[in-house]
Amino acid sequence: MAGLAQVDWQLLANEAQVRALLEDFVSYYTPSAVNQLALAVWFEKSPGAGERKQSGLPRMPRFGMPEGSPATGEHKLLVLITGPEMSGIGSELRPLFWKAGLEGPPFIEIHRTSVAFFAEQLRSNPAVVQQFFRNAEVIYFQKRLLSPDILDAFRIVTEPWNLIKVWCVYHDQYGTGQTIQTLLASRAGRRPEVGIVKTWESPDFGTCKAILHVEVGQQWRPASPEGIMQSSGFYSDWLNGRPCYLLAEGGAFYQVDKFEVIYAPEYSSRVIERRPDDRYLEVYLRAVHPPEEPAA
């Protein structure tokens, strides 16, 4: 209890409010008519921060502000956009309570540049972009618009390292004589529906257990047991005794033997976002080996 008493709950509440306001601002933010927002990072998270720190980068004029305006922003936001490489990092101030029509402080101090320019600086002169990593939190990203080095630099992890992406194959979609090639071909161009992270596998690789994952907001997270049970036709088929299968991108093919909700705090090390109640939906799988050639 002593630890809880030392927590500054007001500070946490203030931070949560600012985060919500910044996320709301980003959801409306439009860099330009043609460029797309690729990344938004809340950095130097310290309410009431003082003067603007010089980054050492070539500066561009502040968008919509007279040159030389005082730096009174409190909450700092880095935004990276697509499009031609810029020659520096531009800045502007926007009121944090813009939606309420308030024009005064506190402000959002926005630092804006292109994905290409930031990536180039990260590779050739990383010291000058270090300020954007101090006490930083990614509040928006589009993985497909960012380079791997930027994803790594901001520690943007979208899936567990050992995630296997799979398609659900229903009882009426798999019959005698079908091959792995025909099953894969029928799903060409379709995104995998779920993912699995194995927690145990037999020595002969014939059976395994795995945590079921779903993609939420570009990230593969452990599936909610209640969500799958209430809304998944796949789970409903299994519950009613109809065979269900999982087809992996690499060609592995499994039949579902059982679903089980398990309380496993130790599984938090296997996922990128632990379940708040440490309850996971585990699936028991048995390897199936369809023929390599279609039936004559």
Secondary structure, 3 states (H helix, E strand, C coil): CHHHHCCCHHHHHHHHHHHHHHHHHHHHCCCCCCCCEEEEEEECCCCCCCCCCCCCCCECCCCCCCCCCCCCCCEEEEEEECCCCCCCEEEEEEECCHHHCCCCCCEEEEEEEEHHHHHHHHHHCHHHHHHHHCCCEEEEECHHHCCHHHHHHCCCCCCCCCCEEEEEECHHHCCCCCCHHHHHHCCCCCCCCEEEEEEEECCCCCEEEEEEEEEECCEEEECCHHHHHHHCHHHHHHHCCCCCEEEECCCCEEEEEEEEEEECHHHHHHCCCCCCCCEEEEEEEEECCCCCCCCC
